[in-house]
Amino acid sequence: MYQPRKNNLIFSFFSWYIQFIIKKDFSAFKYGEVEIKQDAAILVLANHFSWWDGFFLFYINKKVFKKQFHVLVNAENYTKVGFLKYLGAFAAENKGKDVLETLNYAGKLLNNPENLVLVFPQGKLYSNHLKNISFEKGVMQMINASQKKINIIFAATFIDYFAKRKPSAYTYLQHWENEEYVSLQLLKSAYNKHYDQSVVKQTQLIE
């Protein structure tokens, strides 16, 4: 598998650069804040519709959660976008056993309360106008590979222009107080409930 790399200089530069390009390319980036258990890692589950998605959550982590950022990406993005590995990106190099190893690695990351792991459960890029977010099975493998002492955060992001030349981005967060037993269907249902509520909030915005 492809693992994250450490380079403080590269990390510091791109941490600054991500904040810079968000402010440069968007008229606003708005997000809420949620209470978390500080002695537990964070698993963020988010919709995936654009090149920006990981950067939005990286920025939120920098401003709100302040954890060690990690994100599961595909092998193509890991190798093609060279700096991602220095921002906590990891990926499965091949299919089969390597995928299982990668998911188990993510589970171990979640055992450290200093960590945040971002996952896009859809597995691929989809439109920002979907009515339902699909979940790949690997999400549960990741959770089951951990000690399950984690904060599960749902994130739903949307973009609108209104009367401005540059778009505004909005990320709605929810801390899901999960039960001891978690299934893929339960997780998917809970996320989509948050997603639906976020869509309603987004459609009620007026400028």
Secondary structure as the mmCIF struct_conf table of DSSP 4:
data_model
#
loop_
_struct_conf.conf_type_id
_struct_conf.id
_struct_conf.beg_label_comp_id
_struct_conf.beg_label_asym_id
_struct_conf.beg_label_seq_id
_struct_conf.end_label_comp_id
_struct_conf.end_label_asym_id
_struct_conf.end_label_seq_id
STRN STRN1 TYR A 2 TYR A 2
HELX_RH_AL_P HELX_RH_AL_P1 ASN A 8 ASP A 25
BEND BEND1 SER A 27 SER A 27
STRN STRN2 ALA A 28 TYR A 31
TURN_TY1_P TURN_TY1_P1 GLN A 38 ASP A 39
BEND BEND2 ALA A 40 ALA A 40
STRN STRN3 ALA A 41 ALA A 46
BEND BEND3 SER A 50 SER A 50
TURN_TY1_P TURN_TY1_P2 TRP A 51 TRP A 52
HELX_RH_AL_P HELX_RH_AL_P2 ASP A 53 ILE A 60
HELX_RH_PI_P HELX_RH_PI_P1 ASN A 61 PHE A 65
STRN STRN4 GLN A 68 LEU A 72
HELX_RH_AL_P HELX_RH_AL_P3 ALA A 75 LYS A 80
BEND BEND4 VAL A 81 VAL A 81
HELX_RH_3T_P HELX_RH_3T_P1 GLY A 82 LEU A 87
TURN_TY1_P TURN_TY1_P3 GLY A 88 GLY A 88
STRN STRN5 ALA A 89 PHE A 90
STRN STRN6 ALA A 91 ALA A 91
BEND BEND5 GLU A 93 LYS A 95
TURN_TY1_P TURN_TY1_P4 GLY A 96 GLY A 96
HELX_RH_AL_P HELX_RH_AL_P4 LYS A 97 LEU A 109
TURN_TY1_P TURN_TY1_P5 LEU A 110 ASN A 111
BEND BEND6 ASN A 112 ASN A 112
TURN_TY1_P TURN_TY1_P6 PRO A 113 GLU A 114
STRN STRN7 ASN A 115 VAL A 119
TURN_TY1_P TURN_TY1_P7 PRO A 121 GLN A 122
BEND BEND7 LYS A 124 LYS A 124
TURN_TY1_P TURN_TY1_P8 ASN A 128 HIS A 129
BEND BEND8 LYS A 131 ASN A 132
TURN_TY1_P TURN_TY1_P9 LYS A 137 LYS A 137
HELX_RH_AL_P HELX_RH_AL_P5 GLY A 138 ASN A 144
TURN_TY1_P TURN_TY1_P10 ALA A 145 ALA A 145
BEND BEND9 SER A 146 SER A 146
BEND BEND10 LYS A 148 LYS A 148
STRN STRN8 ILE A 150 ASP A 160
TURN_TY1_P TURN_TY1_P11 PHE A 162 ALA A 163
BEND BEND11 LYS A 164 LYS A 166
STRN STRN9 SER A 168 TRP A 176
BEND BEND12 GLU A 180 TYR A 181
HELX_RH_AL_P HELX_RH_AL_P6 LEU A 184 THR A 203
TURN_TY1_P TURN_TY1_P12 GLN A 204 GLN A 204
#
